[in-house]
C-alpha cells in the first residue's frame, strides 16, 4: 500500500506539473536567450502574430529541439564559411584559450579541413588524459591531505573530499558546460550519460567479474537519493530553467545525503558495539548479519612492506638543493619502467611533458610519508608558479591580463608578491625538515590543480561543441557518449580492478556514491556560477526528444535496480550483470536512433 500511494502521488504531481507548466508566454518566447529561435518560423509574419494564441506548447518544443544558427555553417559554400563563423553570434566562444571554430574554418585551408578534425580528435583525447592525470595524481592526494589535517572520519571524508576528488572531471566539465545555454546540453548529457554508464556497465561488469552480496541498507540509501536527484532534474528539464532556490536545493540534498551517511555509520557502530560487547569469542551470534559498507577488510589491516625501503642508503646521506630539485621533477620510475609493457611505455611518453608541467606548478602533500613530500626548492618554486597558474587560467586569463590603471598587468603584481614570499620561505626552511606550515601547501595544490582541471574541462566543452557543429550532432549525444565515456572510463577500470582484488562492495559503493555527488554538485554549482554573472534564472535550451530518452533511461535503470536487487536478496550474480550490460547497449542504440531522427514521437 505505501508503494502504491507513493506511485499515485508522483503520478498526480507529474500530471499537475504537465498541466501547469504547459506553455510559455509570447513575451518570454520572444525574449533574448529564450526559445524564440525555435518558434521563429511560425511567427516571422507580423500580421500572423496577433492571431496566434498567447501560449505555445513547451513540451512539443522541447521534444522537437532547438536550432543553433552556427550549425548552418556546413550548408554554406566552402569559401564563405570563415565569414559566416565570424559574423554569426551563435558561433562566438566566450571561454577557452582556443577558438576552435575559427581555427578550423579560418586558419586551415579547406583542403586541410579533414586533417584539422583529426588533430581536434587527438587533442580531445589528450585533454581527457590531462583531466585524469591531474585528478588522480595531484587533486585527490591534496584533498586526502586536507581531510587528514582536518582529522575527518573515513565516512565524512569519503562522501565529501574523496567524492569531490573522484568526480572532479565530471563536476568541472558540467560547470564549464553550464557557462552558456548553448552548451548546457553537454552537461546534461554527460551527467546523465555517466550515470547510466556507471550504474549499468560498471556495476554490471563488477557483478560479472565477482558475484557478491551487496550491503542492503547502503545500497538502498544511495539509490533512493540518486532517484530523488534524477527526478528533481527531470522536473528542471520540463520547466526549462533553474532558479536560485532550486540550485541551492541540489547542494542541500547532497548535504542531507552526507548527514544520512554520518548518522547511519554512527548507528551501525553503536549496534556493532552493543552486539560485540557480551560476546565471549568475539564473533556474532547465530543468524546475525552485520550490514555495512565497511564490512570488507580494509587495506590498512595488511602488513604492506614499503617497496622503496630496501633502496634507502645505509649511511646518512644529504642531497644538495639542486639534486633534490632535479630528482623531484623526474616522473619516471626506472624500476617500474623496466617491468611495464611496451604500450604502457608509449602512453607514459605522452604523459611525461604533462606530468613535468604539473610537477612544476602543483605541490603535493603526502601525510603518509615521513617527510610529507617536502621538497624545499620545488615547493618554493610552487609559491611562484602556483599563483601565476591561478591568475592566468581564471576566466581564460582575462583577469590576469587586466592592466591596473591601464599600465600595470595583474599577473606582474602576482609574480612580484609570489617571488617575495618564496624567497622568505626558502631562507627560513631547510631541506631535511618540513616546516610547520607545510599543510598549507596542500591548500595551494588543491587550488592550482582545480584550476588546471577547470581549464582542461573548458577546452573539452568548447572542442565538443565544435565537433557537434561540424558533424551536426547535438550537445546531448556528445555529452552522453564522448564526454561521459572520457570522464568515466578511468573509474570503470579502477572499480573493476578493486572487484577483482576481492572488494566488490567497495567498488559498487564507489559507483553510486560518486555519481550522486557529480549530479548534485555538477548541476548545483554550474547554475550557481551562472547566477553570479547577474543571471537570476538559468535558461536551459532544449535538445529535443533525446533529453527525455536519456532521463527516462536513467530513471528506468535505477527503478529496475531498486526492484530487482532486493528481489534477489541483494545477491548480484552474473545474470544480473549481463542484464545491465544489455540494458546499456539497448539504451545507446535507442539514443543514437533518436539523434539521427530514425525514432521520433510524431510526424514524418
C-alpha positions in Angstrom: 0.0 0.0 0.0 2.7 2.6 0.7 4.3 1.9 -2.6 1.0 2.3 -4.4 0.3 5.6 -2.6 3.8 6.9 -3.4 3.3 6.0 -7.1 -0.1 7.7 -7.1 1.3 10.8 -5.5 4.2 11.0 -8.1 1.8 10.4 -11.0 -0.6 13.2 -9.8 2.3 15.6 -9.2 3.6 14.9 -12.7 0.3 15.4 -14.3 -0.2 18.6 -12.3 3.2 19.9 -13.5 2.3 18.9 -17.0 -0.8 20.9 -17.0 0.6 23.9 -15.1 4.0 24.2 -16.9 2.4 23.6 -20.3 3.4 26.7 -22.2 5.5 29.8 -22.5 4.1 33.3 -22.9 4.7 35.0 -26.2 6.6 37.7 -24.3 9.1 35.2 -22.8 9.4 33.3 -26.0 10.5 36.5 -27.8 12.9 37.5 -25.0 16.7 37.2 -25.6 18.1 33.9 -24.6 14.7 32.2 -24.8 13.2 29.7 -27.2 12.3 32.4 -29.8 14.6 30.9 -32.4 12.7 27.6 -32.2 9.3 29.2 -32.9 10.6 31.8 -35.3 9.3 30.0 -38.5 5.8 30.3 -37.1 6.0 34.0 -36.1 8.0 35.7 -38.7 5.0 37.4 -40.3 3.9 40.2 -38.0 0.4 40.0 -39.4 0.1 36.5 -38.0 1.5 37.2 -34.6 -1.7 38.8 -33.3 -3.7 35.8 -34.4 -1.5 33.3 -32.5 -2.5 32.2 -29.0 -0.6 33.8 -26.2 0.8 30.4 -25.2 2.8 27.8 -27.1 3.2 24.1 -26.4 6.5 24.0 -24.5 6.5 20.2 -24.3 6.3 19.9 -28.1 9.1 22.5 -28.4 11.3 20.5 -26.1 10.7 17.3 -28.0 11.5 18.9 -31.3 14.6 20.5 -30.0 16.1 23.9 -30.7 18.0 25.3 -33.6 21.6 26.5 -33.4 22.3 29.1 -36.2 26.0 28.1 -36.1 25.2 24.6 -37.3 24.2 26.0 -40.6 27.9 26.7 -41.4 28.2 23.3 -43.1 25.4 24.3 -45.6 27.3 27.4 -46.7 29.8 27.2 -49.6 33.4 26.4 -48.6 34.8 29.9 -49.4 32.1 31.7 -47.2 32.4 29.5 -44.1 35.0 31.7 -42.4 33.0 34.8 -42.9 29.9 33.0 -41.6 31.7 31.9 -38.4 33.0 35.5 -37.8 29.6 37.2 -38.4 27.3 34.7 -36.6 26.7 35.4 -32.9 25.9 31.8 -32.1 29.4 30.9 -33.2 31.1 33.1 -30.6 33.1 31.3 -27.9 33.1 33.0 -24.5 35.5 30.7 -22.7 38.7 28.9 -23.5 42.1 29.8 -24.9 41.5 28.4 -28.4 38.6 29.4 -30.7 38.2 26.1 -32.3 35.5 27.1 -34.9 37.6 30.0 -36.2 40.7 27.9 -36.2 39.1 25.1 -38.2 37.3 27.3 -40.8 39.7 30.3 -41.0 43.2 29.1 -40.1 43.1 25.8 -42.0 42.6 25.7 -45.7 39.5 23.8 -47.0 41.8 21.0 -48.3 43.2 20.5 -44.7 39.8 20.6 -43.0 39.8 16.8 -42.5 43.3 17.0 -41.1 42.1 19.7 -38.7 39.3 17.5 -37.4 41.9 14.6 -36.9 44.0 17.0 -34.8 41.0 18.0 -32.8 40.2 14.4 -32.0 43.8 13.8 -30.9 43.7 16.9 -28.8 40.4 15.8 -27.2 41.9 12.5 -26.2 44.9 14.3 -24.7 42.6 16.7 -22.8 40.9 13.6 -21.3 44.4 12.4 -20.2 45.0 15.8 -18.6 41.8 15.5 -16.6 42.7 12.0 -15.5 46.3 12.6 -14.5 45.6 15.9 -12.7 42.7 14.5 -10.7 44.4 11.2 -9.7 48.0 12.3 -9.0 47.6 15.9 -7.8 44.0 16.8 -6.9 43.0 13.7 -5.0 46.2 13.4 -2.9 45.9 17.1 -1.8 42.3 16.5 -0.9 43.3 13.5 1.1 46.0 15.6 2.9 43.4 18.3 3.7 41.0 15.7 5.2 43.8 14.2 7.2 44.8 17.7 8.5 41.2 18.3 9.5 41.0 14.9 11.1 37.8 13.9 9.3 36.4 10.4 9.8 36.5 8.0 6.8 32.8 8.3 6.2 32.8 12.1 6.1 36.0 12.2 4.0 34.6 9.6 1.6 31.4 11.4 0.8 33.0 14.8 0.7 36.6 15.2 -0.2 37.1 11.8 -1.8 33.9 12.1 -3.8 35.0 15.6 -5.0 38.4 14.2 -6.0 37.0 11.3 -7.9 34.3 13.4 -9.6 36.4 16.4 -10.3 36.5 15.9 -14.1 32.7 15.4 -14.2 31.9 18.4 -12.0 34.2 20.8 -13.7 33.1 19.7 -17.1 29.4 20.3 -16.0 30.3 23.7 -14.6 32.1 24.7 -17.8 29.2 23.4 -19.9 26.6 25.4 -17.9 28.5 28.6 -18.7 26.3 29.1 -21.7 22.8 27.8 -22.5 24.1 26.5 -25.9 26.4 24.0 -24.2 24.2 23.1 -21.2 23.1 20.0 -23.1 26.7 18.8 -22.8 26.5 18.9 -19.1 23.1 17.2 -19.0 24.2 14.5 -21.4 27.5 13.9 -19.6 25.9 13.7 -16.1 23.0 11.5 -17.2 25.2 9.5 -19.6 27.8 8.9 -17.0 25.1 7.9 -14.5 23.7 5.3 -16.9 27.2 4.1 -17.8 28.3 3.7 -14.2 25.1 2.1 -13.0 24.9 -0.4 -15.9 28.2 -1.0 -17.5 30.4 -0.6 -14.4 28.0 -2.2 -12.0 27.3 -5.0 -14.5 31.0 -5.6 -15.0 31.6 -5.8 -11.3 28.8 -8.4 -11.0 30.3 -10.4 -13.9 33.8 -10.3 -12.5 33.0 -11.0 -8.9 29.4 -12.1 -8.0 28.7 -10.9 -4.4 26.0 -9.9 -1.9 25.6 -6.1 -1.7 25.2 -4.3 1.6 21.4 -3.7 1.7 21.0 -0.5 3.7 23.8 1.5 2.0 22.6 0.3 -1.4 19.0 1.3 -0.8 20.2 4.6 0.7 22.3 5.5 -2.3 19.8 4.5 -4.9 17.0 6.4 -3.2 19.0 9.6 -3.1 20.1 9.2 -6.7 16.5 8.6 -7.8 15.5 11.8 -6.0 18.2 13.8 -7.8 17.2 12.3 -11.1 13.5 13.2 -10.6 14.4 16.7 -9.5 16.5 17.2 -12.7 13.6 15.7 -14.7 11.4 18.5 -13.4 14.1 21.1 -14.2 14.1 19.8 -17.7 10.4 20.2 -18.0 10.5 23.8 -16.7 13.4 24.8 -18.9 15.0 27.0 -16.2 16.7 26.8 -12.9 16.1 29.4 -10.1 18.3 30.1 -7.1 16.3 28.1 -4.6 16.4 25.1 -7.0 20.2 25.4 -7.5 20.7 25.6 -3.7 18.3 22.7 -3.3 20.8 20.5 -5.2 23.5 21.3 -2.7 21.1 21.0 0.2 20.1 17.5 -1.0 23.7 16.4 -1.0 24.2 17.9 2.5 21.2 15.7 3.6 22.9 12.7 1.9 26.1 13.4 3.8 24.3 13.7 7.1 22.4 10.4 6.4 25.7 8.7 5.8 27.2 10.0 9.0 24.1 9.2 11.1 23.8 5.7 9.6 27.5 5.0 10.2 27.1 6.2 13.8 24.0 4.0 14.4 25.8 1.0 12.8 28.9 1.4 15.1 26.6 1.7 18.2 24.8 -1.5 17.2 28.1 -3.3 16.5 29.5 -2.3 19.9 26.2 -3.4 21.6 26.3 -6.8 19.8 30.0 -7.5 20.2 30.0 -6.4 23.9 28.6 -9.6 25.5 30.2 -12.0 23.0 33.0 -14.1 24.5 34.5 -15.4 21.4 34.4 -12.1 19.6 32.1 -13.4 16.8 28.5 -12.6 16.0 25.8 -14.9 17.2 23.8 -17.3 15.0 21.7 -15.7 12.4 23.3 -12.2 12.9 24.4 -10.5 9.8 26.2 -7.1 10.0 25.2 -4.8 7.2 27.6 -2.0 6.3 29.7 -0.7 3.5 32.7 -1.2 5.8 32.3 -5.0 6.1 35.0 -5.6 3.6 38.5 -6.0 5.0 40.5 -2.8 4.6 43.8 -2.4 3.0 45.2 -0.9 6.2 44.9 -4.2 8.0 47.5 -5.8 5.8 51.2 -5.7 6.6 52.5 -4.0 3.5 56.2 -3.7 3.1 57.5 -0.4 1.9 58.8 -1.2 -1.6 61.4 1.5 -1.5 62.8 0.8 1.9 65.5 -1.6 0.5 66.8 1.1 -1.7 67.4 3.6 1.1 71.1 4.2 1.8 72.5 2.6 4.9 74.7 5.6 5.8 73.3 9.1 6.3 73.3 11.0 3.0 72.4 14.6 2.4 71.3 15.6 -1.0 72.1 19.0 -2.4 69.4 21.5 -3.2 70.0 21.1 -7.0 69.8 17.3 -6.8 66.6 17.5 -4.8 65.1 19.8 -7.4 66.1 17.6 -10.4 65.0 14.3 -8.8 61.7 15.7 -7.7 60.9 16.7 -11.4 61.5 13.1 -12.7 58.1 11.5 -13.3 59.6 8.2 -14.5 60.4 5.4 -12.1 63.2 3.4 -13.7 62.3 0.1 -11.9 58.7 0.5 -12.9 59.6 1.3 -16.4 61.5 -1.9 -16.9 58.6 -4.0 -15.5 55.9 -2.5 -17.7 54.7 -3.5 -21.2 55.5 -1.6 -24.3 52.1 0.1 -24.7 52.3 1.4 -21.1 55.7 3.0 -22.0 54.2 4.6 -25.1 51.4 6.2 -23.1 53.9 7.2 -20.4 55.9 9.1 -23.1 52.9 11.2 -23.9 52.2 11.8 -20.2 55.8 12.9 -19.3 55.5 16.5 -20.6 52.2 16.9 -18.8 53.4 15.4 -15.5 56.6 17.7 -15.6 54.4 20.7 -16.1 52.1 19.7 -13.2 55.1 18.9 -11.0 56.4 22.4 -11.7 53.2 24.1 -10.7 51.2 21.9 -8.3 52.6 21.0 -4.8 51.5 17.6 -3.4 51.5 16.9 0.4 51.6 13.2 1.4 50.8 12.7 5.1 51.9 9.0 4.9 55.5 9.8 4.1 58.0 10.7 6.8 59.0 14.0 5.1 55.3 14.6 3.9 56.8 15.0 0.4 58.6 18.2 1.4 60.9 19.3 -1.5 62.2 22.6 -0.4 63.5 24.0 -3.8 60.5 22.7 -5.7 57.9 23.8 -3.1 59.4 27.3 -3.1 59.1 27.4 -6.8 55.4 26.3 -6.4 54.8 29.5 -4.4 55.6 31.4 -7.7 54.2 29.2 -10.4 51.0 28.2 -8.5 49.6 31.7 -8.1 50.6 32.5 -11.7 48.7 29.5 -13.0 45.6 30.5 -11.0 45.9 34.1 -12.3 46.4 33.2 -15.9 43.8 30.4 -16.1 41.0 32.2 -14.3 38.4 33.1 -16.9 40.9 32.1 -19.6 43.4 34.7 -18.5 41.1 37.7 -18.7 41.7 38.8 -15.1 45.5 38.0 -15.2 46.0 40.1 -18.3 44.0 43.0 -16.9 46.1 46.1 -16.6 45.8 48.2 -13.4 45.1 51.8 -14.4 45.9 50.7 -17.9 49.6 50.2 -17.3 50.5 47.5 -14.7 49.3 44.0 -15.5 47.8 41.9 -12.7 50.0 38.9 -13.4 53.1 41.0 -12.9 51.8 42.1 -9.4 51.1 38.5 -8.5 54.6 37.5 -9.7 56.3 40.1 -7.5 54.3 39.1 -4.4 54.9 35.4 -5.0 58.7 36.0 -5.5 58.9 37.9 -2.2 57.0 35.1 -0.3 59.0 32.3 -2.0 62.3 34.0 -1.0 61.3 34.3 2.6 60.3 30.6 2.7 63.4 29.4 1.0 65.8 31.1 3.5 63.8 30.2 6.6 63.4 26.5 6.0 65.8 23.5 5.5 65.8 20.6 3.0 65.5 17.9 5.7 62.7 19.1 7.9 59.3 20.2 6.6 58.1 23.5 8.2 55.1 23.7 10.5 53.0 25.5 7.8 53.7 22.7 5.3 50.0 21.7 5.3 49.2 25.0 3.7 50.8 23.7 0.5 48.0 21.1 0.3 45.5 24.0 0.0 47.7 25.6 -2.7 47.9 22.3 -4.5 44.2 21.8 -4.3 43.5 25.3 -5.7 46.1 25.0 -8.6 45.1 21.5 -9.6 41.4 22.6 -9.6 42.3 25.5 -11.9 44.1 23.1 -14.3 41.1 20.7 -14.3 38.8 23.6 -14.9 40.9 24.8 -17.8 41.0 21.4 -19.4 37.3 20.9 -18.9 36.5 24.2 -20.5 38.6 23.3 -23.5 36.9 19.9 -23.7 33.4 21.5 -23.7 34.4 24.1 -26.4 36.0 21.3 -28.5 33.0 19.0 -28.2 30.7 21.9 -29.3 32.9 22.4 -32.4 32.7 18.7 -33.3 28.9 18.9 -32.8 28.7 21.8 -35.2 30.9 20.1 -37.8 29.2 16.7 -37.7 25.7 18.0 -36.9 25.5 16.2 -33.6 23.5 17.5 -30.6 25.3 18.5 -27.4 23.3 15.9 -25.6 24.6 12.9 -27.7 28.1 14.2 -27.4 27.8 14.5 -23.7 26.3 11.1 -23.1 29.0 9.4 -25.4 32.3 11.1 -25.6 32.2 13.3 -22.5 30.6 10.7 -20.3 33.0 7.9 -21.5 36.0 10.1 -21.2 35.3 11.1 -17.7 34.0 7.6 -16.5 36.4 5.1 -18.2 39.1 5.6 -15.5 36.6 4.9 -12.7 35.3 1.9 -14.7 38.8 0.2 -14.8 39.6 1.1 -11.2 36.3 -0.2 -9.8 36.7 -3.5 -11.8 40.2 -3.8 -10.6 39.1 -3.4 -7.0 36.4 -6.0 -7.5 38.9 -8.5 -8.9 41.0 -8.0 -5.8 38.1 -9.2 -3.7 36.4 -5.9 -2.7 33.2 -5.8 -4.8 31.3 -4.0 -2.1 33.8 -1.2 -2.1 33.6 -1.0 -5.9 29.8 -0.9 -6.0 29.7 1.8 -3.3 32.1 3.9 -5.3 29.8 3.6 -8.3 26.7 5.1 -6.7 28.3 7.4 -4.2 30.3 9.2 -6.9 27.5 9.8 -9.4 25.3 11.3 -6.7 27.9 13.9 -6.0 28.6 14.5 -9.7 24.9 15.2 -10.5 24.1 17.3 -7.4 27.2 19.4 -7.4 27.6 19.5 -11.2 24.1 21.0 -11.7 24.1 23.0 -8.5 27.5 24.6 -8.8 27.1 25.1 -12.6 23.9 27.0 -12.2 25.1 29.0 -9.1 28.2 30.2 -11.0 25.9 31.4 -13.8 23.7 33.2 -11.3 26.8 35.1 -10.0 27.0 36.6 -13.5 23.8 38.6 -12.9 21.5 35.9 -14.2 18.7 35.3 -11.7 17.4 32.3 -13.6 19.5 29.9 -15.7 17.8 29.1 -19.0 18.2 25.6 -20.5 17.8 25.4 -24.2 16.1 22.1 -25.1 17.9 19.5 -27.1 14.8 17.6 -28.2 13.4 14.1 -27.6 16.9 12.8 -26.8 17.0 14.5 -23.4 13.8 12.7 -22.4 15.1 9.4 -23.7 18.2 10.0 -21.6 16.3 10.9 -18.4 13.8 8.1 -18.8 16.6 5.5 -19.4 18.5 6.6 -16.2 15.3 6.6 -14.2 14.3 3.2 -15.6 17.7 1.7 -14.8 17.5 2.9 -11.2 14.0 1.6 -10.7 15.0 -1.8 -12.1 17.9 -2.0 -9.7 15.7 -0.8 -6.9 13.3 -3.7 -7.6 15.4 -6.5 -8.9 18.3 -6.3 -6.3 16.0 -6.8 -3.2 14.1 -9.5 -5.1 17.4 -11.4 -5.5 18.0 -10.9 -1.7 20.8 -8.4 -2.7 22.8 -11.1 -4.5 24.4 -9.6 -7.6 25.2 -12.5 -9.9 26.4 -12.8 -13.5 22.9 -13.0 -14.9 22.1 -9.6 -13.4 25.4 -8.2 -14.7 24.6 -9.4 -18.2 21.1 -7.8 -17.9 22.7 -4.4 -17.1 25.1 -4.5 -20.0 22.2 -5.4 -22.3 20.2 -2.5 -21.0 23.0 -0.1 -21.8 23.5 -1.4 -25.3 19.8 -1.1 -25.9 19.7 2.5 -24.5 22.7 3.5 -26.6 21.0 2.1 -29.7 17.8 4.0 -29.0 19.6 7.2 -28.2 21.6 7.1 -31.5 18.4 6.3 -33.5 16.7 9.2 -31.8 19.6 11.5 -32.6 19.5 10.7 -36.3 15.7 11.1 -36.4 15.0 7.4 -37.0 12.9 7.4 -33.9 10.5 10.3 -33.3 7.4 10.9 -31.4 5.1 12.1 -34.1 5.2 13.3 -37.7 7.5 12.1 -40.5 
